[in-house]
Amino acid sequence: MLPSSYTVTGHALLGEELDEQCVSIIVEDGIIRAIESASRAPDFWIVPAFFNAHTHCGDTVAMDCPCSGSLADLVAPPNGLKHRILAKTPRPRLVEAMHASIQTMVRSGTRGFADFREGGADGVAALYEAAAGLPIAPVIFGREGGERDADGIGISSIRDVEDVERQVAEARRTGRRVAFHAGERDAGDVDEALAYDPDLLVHCTHATDAQLRDCADRAIPIAICPRSNWILGVAATPARPPVQRMLSLGCRVYLGTDNVMFVQPDMLQEMAFLSVVYNISAEEILRAAVAGSELTGRPYFIKEGDPAKITLINPAYGNFRFSENHLATLVRRADASAIEQNVLSMR
């Protein structure tokens, strides 16, 4: 874990443009006070920390359990498999499991995440307990009344939830965000979700061009979860989710890992999958892996005056010192072992 005050020198990816420069970054009390040009050989690759824009951490208790059936059979409320498992899981085990998954995120360079949390107010409290003491900031979208104690409301497909209009109105009245799952198995629920002017859509796996243009025009970000889509059988080609179309139409794309029941909450793995399967540029992929931090109100892109949410890649790891393109190597090849964990000597 990084100390509050330190200086680190290396090849840094600066700003939302991810402009690579050799610099020294001076951090005091957790804030980037100065970014100065450096001439000596860099110590690290300095990249913005990742933000996992969509998780279901509670589902850790069902990790890789034997299962079959449709998407609704597995995850739809109130009686999908995951909901039945969650209902019978003792709270201490739930907290322990979520804590373990959050630690996994921290070790792989993630400093924030947005979670759809089941279980009402107690479910939200359990997630806060699980994250306590770790260098990571959760943004929680509660359900079943839990949204009143969270940052917003996380609504499953509009097909699965009754009384959506009242729930959204209540969230808006109390100044909380509204997020929807939409377009995961088909495009039929996207327009209805858009009618509520959400702060975030999750998946849009089958969204049409018209729906994506609407998201772009209204600056509604989309959190994509490609590995989950493939594992759950709602995607089988690089056309779903339509990531290339999202980017070409001007959508704001966030990257998430989705359900820990099926997918490890590791943004490095998610980035590599997006690179290999979807042929998206490394720059766009890393930007999507950081941009979800906008949900915190203080994006993690490396800029003077902003909080220092950075990840350090040690180029002495494996064969990384031979890289001719640091950004591409990070996105395609890095795992948690490449992340420098101990920088206390930099005070």
Disulfide bonds with the S-S distance in Angstrom:
none
